[in-house]
Amino acid sequence: MNRTRGCARVGVFGGTFNPIHLGHLRAAEEAAEALDLERVLLVPSARPPHKEADPDAIAPADHRLEWVRLAVAGNARFQADPIEVERGGPSYLVDTLPELHARIGPLCFLLGRDAFAEMATWRQPERLLTLADFAVLTRPPVRKGSLAEWLPAPLAEALEMAPDGRSAVHRDAGTRVHLVEITALDISSSDIRARLREARSVRYLIPDPVREAIERSGVYRRGS
C-alpha cells in the first residue's frame, strides 16, 4: 500500500464500538500503515447523539471502554482513550478534537466513507474540518470512488479538491482530507449483537478477550 504523506502523525478513531470487532481493528491498522501514524487513539463515545433513538441497543459506556482496552492491549501503536466516556453526556466530535489537540497536538481523524457522507448533520461540521486532518476510509462493499462523490454539499466550498479526487485542502485552515482505501473486513456490530442475543458464536469476529468479557457481562443477551 502506498503511504499517504502530509497527514498528522496521531490518529483518532472514534465510534460507539458496540462492540468493538476485528473490522474496526483491521481498518485502524491499515489506516495507521497508510498514513504512517505513530499511534491511534480509539475513542468510544459516551452517548452517541445520532443513535439516541435506540439507547437500549447500546451497551453501557464503561463496558465498551473496557472492551476497547482489551482489544488494543496487544498493539503498541493503539491506545484506548476515555475522554468522551469520562466527560459523559452526548459525545460531540467538535468538543473532543480541541481537547485532544490541546493535550497531544495535530491530529488525523479516521472515519468511514458512510460517516463522512453524513458529516453535514453533525454539530458544527464546518468547524470540524478546521480542527484536524481527516482520513476517509473506504469499507465493504464500496472500495472505489473519490472524495467529491461523498463530500456533503454544504462542506464542499471550504475544500480545494486535488485533481485526482483523492485528497483536499481546507482553503482557510490548511487542514487536509485524505481518501484511504482499505481492505477492511465486512463485519458489523449489529450482526454481532444479534448473534449474541440468539446465543450464536461470535468467535473470530471479535478478539477473544473481548468475547469473554462480553459473555461474562451478559449485556447483549436476550432480555437483558
Buried (B, 14 or more C-beta within 10 A) or exposed (E): EEEBEEBBBBBBBBBBBBBBBBBBBBBBBBBBBBBEBEBBBBBBBBBBEEEEEEEEEBBEBEBBBBBBBBBBEEBEBBBBBBBBBEBEEBBBBBBBBBEBBEEBEEBBBBBBBEBBBBBEEBEEBBBBBBBBBBBBBBBEEEEEBBBBEBBBEEBEEBBEBBEEBBBBBBEEBEBBBBBBBBEBBEBEBEBBBEBBEEEEEBEEBBBEBBBEBBEEBEBBEEEE
